[in-house]
Amino acid sequence: MRNTRSVELTNEGQAPLTQARHALANVAAAKGAVAAVQGLLRGRTTRQPERSSKS
């Protein structure tokens, strides 16, 4: 809502803003989690041959 003195969000505008702030906080947390384990995941994996189910 706008008047000559200030600008305020309506209730309808506040709801998505709150959700957007939560989403940005989650992204920041995810980046922090990735940074915390970066460099820890090293090595090589191999695939085991599948076993036959024939008896």
JOQUIFEN-V620325 format. One line per field, one symbol per residue. phi: phi as a letter, one per 20 degrees, with the letter a starting at -180 (. if undefined). psi: psi as a letter, one per 30 degrees, with the letter a starting at -180 (. if undefined). A space follows every 50 residues. Layout:
BEGIN
phi = ???
psi = ???
END
This chain:
BEGIN
phi = .ccfdbccffgfefgfffffffffffffffffffffdgneecpcdcdfff efefd
psi = kkafflkkkleefeefeeeeeeeeeeeeeeeeeeeefkffjlakllkkkk kkgk.
END
